[in-house]
Amino acid sequence: MTENSQPNYGRPEEERVIPFMKIALPAALLSIFLTVASIFFIATKGLNLGLDFTGGIAAELNYTNPVQPEQVTKALSQAGFSDAVVQTLGSERDLMVRMPVQEGVEAEDLSKAISAAVQLPNNAAEVPKLDVVGGQVGNELYVRSAGAVGLALLLMLVYVTIRFEFKLAMGAVLSLFHDIIVTLGFFAFMQWPFDLTVLAALLAIIGFSLNDNIVVSDRIRENFRKIRGATPLEVVNIALTETLRRTIHTSMTLLLVVVAMMFMGGDGLKWFSVAMFIGVFVGTYSSIYIGTAFALWRGLNRQDFIVQVKPEFEEHGDEQLPPR
């Protein structure tokens, strides 16, 4: 081994260790900037809440022949219904229409008005179901959704603490919080609609990011127990290098599915896909430079993963066992 070479701690000589933590400080500054900017946009511009949270109209349509959602949207617009979102429900003959509460249309006449508006040439339509969601119900759903995300973060903290170590658990929860805030910041800045599908994406991002954190934490724990003489920084860099291939494969596989949904999933999956696309990049980054870096900053070391033997159970060579 040359004077300037780094010890490999039993690893093959050709496997180079990537010094991930070398840019931990710039990455931390970037994370702080993104988090503060996201909170600023959320507080000033707010989220563009969808009909699930603000209230509105949801109607199911059954057509005789296949129809494109764009045709129905155009027919509704011509009839005076604004901001309608139309998506298919399993087949090209069954569709769902979602729109804000329409001014000047009485609730008693709403079903007849929509039924008349969605009739197309040589393609009759029926409206078997019509729901009107009030603003109060939407607000209650919004509060419950925020509670669901908060409960998920709390349970993740408990789980990682029990399975690994509290320093890693705090880092994991901070990275999950970062992922959620940054994703919401993008939606607030761009004023993209935030509805239940985006909320589902946030919960999926939490699961994806947590899975990445658990894989990295498990390798860190294993290396602390296996590698002797290495500093905590070296152990963490080795663990991140060893899990890099798995991280790339997982992220790329998920991105392929997300991009396919984004361009081919229609309006119903569009914003879910956009949120997931942002979350995959942010979650992969945060598991390295927030979750792991925070644990290092808190003093993560080998003693955190070694079971300490109580003094009364320690063996001493000079002592003799008492006679029976």
Long-range contacts (C-beta under 8 A, 24 or more apart in sequence): 7-229, 7-230, 9-227, 9-228, 9-229, 9-230, 9-234, 9-238, 10-227, 11-238, 15-241, 16-241, 17-234, 17-237, 17-238, 17-241, 18-237, 18-240, 18-241, 18-244, 19-237, 20-236, 20-237, 20-240, 20-241, 20-288, 20-289, 20-292, 21-233, 21-236, 21-237, 21-292, 21-293, 21-296, 23-289, 24-289, 24-293, 24-296, 27-285, 27-288, 27-289, 27-293, 28-289, 28-290, 28-293, 31-178, 31-286, 31-289, 31-290, 34-178, 34-182, 34-185, 35-178, 35-181, 35-182, 35-185, 37-185, 38-181, 38-182, 38-184, 38-185, 38-186, 38-188, 38-189, 39-181, 39-185, 41-185, 41-188, 41-189, 42-181, 42-184, 42-185, 42-188, 45-188, 45-189, 45-191, 46-188, 47-184, 47-187, 47-188, 47-194, 48-187, 48-188, 48-191, 48-192, 48-193, 48-194, 49-138, 49-142, 49-193, 49-194, 49-195, 50-193, 50-194, 50-195, 50-196, 50-198, 51-85, 51-98, 51-99, 51-100, 51-133, 51-138, 51-195, 52-133, 52-138, 52-141, 52-195, 52-196, 53-138, 53-139, 53-141, 53-142, 53-145, 53-194, 53-195, 54-100, 54-135, 54-138, 55-100, 55-101, 55-132, 55-133, 55-134, 55-135, 55-136, 55-137, 55-138, 56-98, 56-99, 56-100, 56-101, 56-132, 56-133, 56-138, 57-97, 57-98, 57-99, 57-100, 57-101, 57-102, 57-110, 57-114, 57-130, 57-131, 57-132, 57-133, 58-96, 58-97, 58-98, 58-130, 58-131, 58-132, 58-133, 59-96, 59-97, 59-111, 59-114, 59-127, 59-129, 59-130, 59-131, 60-89, 60-94, 60-95, 60-96, 60-97, 60-127, 60-128, 60-129, 60-130, 61-94, 61-95, 61-96, 61-97, 61-118, 61-125, 61-126, 61-127, 62-93, 62-94, 62-125, 62-126, 62-127, 62-128, 63-93, 63-94, 63-95, 63-120, 63-123, 63-124, 63-125, 64-93, 64-123, 64-124, 64-125, 65-93, 65-122, 65-123, 66-91, 66-92, 66-93, 67-92, 67-93, 67-95, 67-120, 67-123, 68-92, 69-95, 69-266, 69-267, 71-120, 72-97, 72-118, 72-120, 75-117, 75-118, 75-119, 75-120, 76-114, 76-117, 76-118, 78-117, 79-113, 79-116, 79-117, 80-117, 81-114, 81-117, 85-267, 86-267, 87-266, 87-267, 87-268, 88-266, 88-268, 96-268, 101-132, 107-132, 141-196, 145-196, 145-199, 148-199, 148-203, 149-180, 149-199, 149-202, 149-203, 149-206, 152-203, 152-206, 153-177, 153-206, 156-206, 156-210, 160-210, 160-213, 160-214, 160-217, 163-214, 163-217, 164-214, 164-217, 164-218, 164-221, 165-217, 165-221, 165-295, 165-300, 165-304, 165-305, 167-294, 167-295, 167-298, 167-299, 167-300, 167-304, 168-213, 168-217, 168-220, 168-291, 168-292, 168-295, 168-300, 170-294, 170-295, 170-298, 171-213, 171-290, 171-291, 171-292, 171-293, 171-294, 171-295, 171-298, 172-210, 172-213, 172-214, 172-217, 172-287, 172-291, 174-290, 174-291, 174-294, 175-209, 175-213, 175-283, 175-286, 175-287, 175-290, 175-291, 175-294, 176-206, 176-209, 176-210, 176-213, 176-286, 178-282, 178-286, 178-290, 179-205, 179-206, 179-209, 179-279, 179-282, 179-283, 179-286, 180-205, 180-206, 182-278, 182-282, 183-275, 183-278, 183-279, 183-282, 186-278, 187-275, 192-271, 192-274, 193-271, 194-271, 195-271, 197-268, 197-269, 197-271, 197-272, 198-271, 198-272, 198-275, 200-272, 201-271, 201-272, 201-273, 201-275, 201-276, 201-279, 202-275, 202-279, 204-276, 204-279, 205-275, 205-276, 205-279, 205-280, 205-282, 205-283, 208-254, 208-279, 208-280, 208-283, 209-279, 209-282, 209-283, 209-286, 209-287, 211-250, 212-247, 212-250, 212-283, 212-284, 212-287, 213-287, 213-291, 215-243, 215-246, 215-247, 216-240, 216-243, 216-287, 216-288, 216-291, 216-292, 217-291, 219-243, 220-292, 220-295, 220-300, 221-305, 224-301, 224-302, 224-304, 224-305, 224-306, 225-302, 225-305, 225-306, 232-296, 232-300, 232-301, 232-302, 233-296, 235-302, 236-292, 236-296, 236-300, 240-288, 240-292, 247-284, 247-287, 251-280, 251-281, 251-284, 254-280, 255-280
